[in-house]
Amino acid sequence: MPFAIKDANLTANSVTVSLQTDGKAWKDLGKGLPTDSAFRFEIPAIATKIAKIKVTAVDNAGNIGEVVSVEGFEIQTVVADDVIEIK
């Protein structure tokens, strides 16, 4: 899920990426992240159809910007066996 953070006065290493898997609580996946590089993380083994990502950043004036993924996504913990029966 690519995203870009833009602000003329971003505070260095002020990005936090969080994951929500239950529709309520957020779990930080990374804090103090650079504002100008990719962040990769391991998908947790929590089966859900309502996962969301939140990204926050701070500028030098102390303003906090936040964005939450509009559409949730599904995390699958098992591979479904698609069986086709031919008669």
C-alpha positions as CSV (number, residue, x, y, z in Angstrom):
1,M,0.0,0.0,0.0
2,P,2.1,2.9,-1.2
3,F,1.7,6.4,0.3
4,A,3.6,9.7,0.2
5,I,4.0,12.2,3.0
6,K,4.3,15.8,1.9
7,D,4.9,18.9,4.0
8,A,7.4,21.7,3.6
9,N,8.5,21.3,7.3
10,L,8.2,17.7,8.2
11,T,10.0,16.6,11.4
12,A,12.6,14.0,10.6
13,N,11.7,10.4,11.6
14,S,8.2,11.4,12.8
15,V,6.1,8.8,10.9
16,T,4.1,6.1,12.7
17,V,2.5,3.2,10.9
18,S,-0.3,1.4,12.7
19,L,-2.5,-1.6,12.0
20,Q,-6.1,-2.3,13.1
21,T,-7.5,-5.8,12.8
22,D,-10.5,-5.7,15.1
23,G,-12.3,-2.5,14.1
24,K,-11.2,-0.9,17.4
25,A,-7.6,-0.9,18.7
26,W,-4.5,0.2,16.7
27,K,-1.2,-1.6,17.0
28,D,1.9,0.3,16.1
29,L,4.0,-1.5,13.4
30,G,6.7,1.2,13.4
31,K,7.4,4.5,15.1
32,G,10.0,7.1,14.5
33,L,10.2,6.1,10.8
34,P,11.7,8.3,8.1
35,T,9.4,10.5,6.2
36,D,11.0,9.7,2.8
37,S,11.5,6.0,2.5
38,A,9.5,2.8,2.2
39,F,8.4,0.9,5.3
40,R,7.9,-2.9,5.0
41,F,6.4,-5.0,7.7
42,E,5.4,-8.6,8.3
43,I,1.6,-9.2,8.1
44,P,0.4,-10.7,11.4
45,A,-1.2,-14.1,11.5
46,I,-4.6,-12.7,12.5
47,A,-7.5,-13.7,10.2
48,T,-9.7,-10.7,9.6
49,K,-11.7,-9.1,6.8
50,I,-11.6,-5.6,8.3
51,A,-7.9,-4.7,8.6
52,K,-6.9,-1.1,8.1
53,I,-3.6,0.9,8.0
54,K,-3.1,4.3,9.7
55,V,-0.1,6.6,9.0
56,T,0.7,9.7,11.1
57,A,3.4,12.3,10.8
58,V,4.4,15.5,12.6
59,D,5.7,18.8,11.2
60,N,8.1,21.2,12.8
61,A,5.3,23.3,14.2
62,G,3.9,20.2,16.1
63,N,0.9,19.7,13.8
64,I,0.0,16.1,13.4
65,G,-1.3,14.7,10.1
66,E,-3.1,11.4,10.0
67,V,-4.6,9.2,7.2
68,V,-6.5,6.0,7.6
69,S,-7.0,3.6,4.7
70,V,-10.6,4.1,3.4
71,E,-11.2,0.6,2.4
72,G,-10.3,-2.3,4.7
73,F,-8.5,-5.3,3.5
74,E,-8.5,-9.0,4.3
75,I,-5.7,-10.9,6.1
76,Q,-5.9,-14.6,5.3
77,T,-4.0,-17.1,7.6
78,V,-4.7,-20.2,5.5
79,V,-4.7,-21.0,1.9
80,A,-8.1,-22.1,0.7
81,D,-8.2,-25.3,-1.3
82,D,-10.4,-24.7,-4.4
83,V,-11.7,-28.0,-5.4
84,I,-13.4,-28.4,-8.8
85,E,-15.4,-31.6,-9.2
86,I,-15.8,-32.8,-12.7
87,K,-18.5,-35.3,-13.4
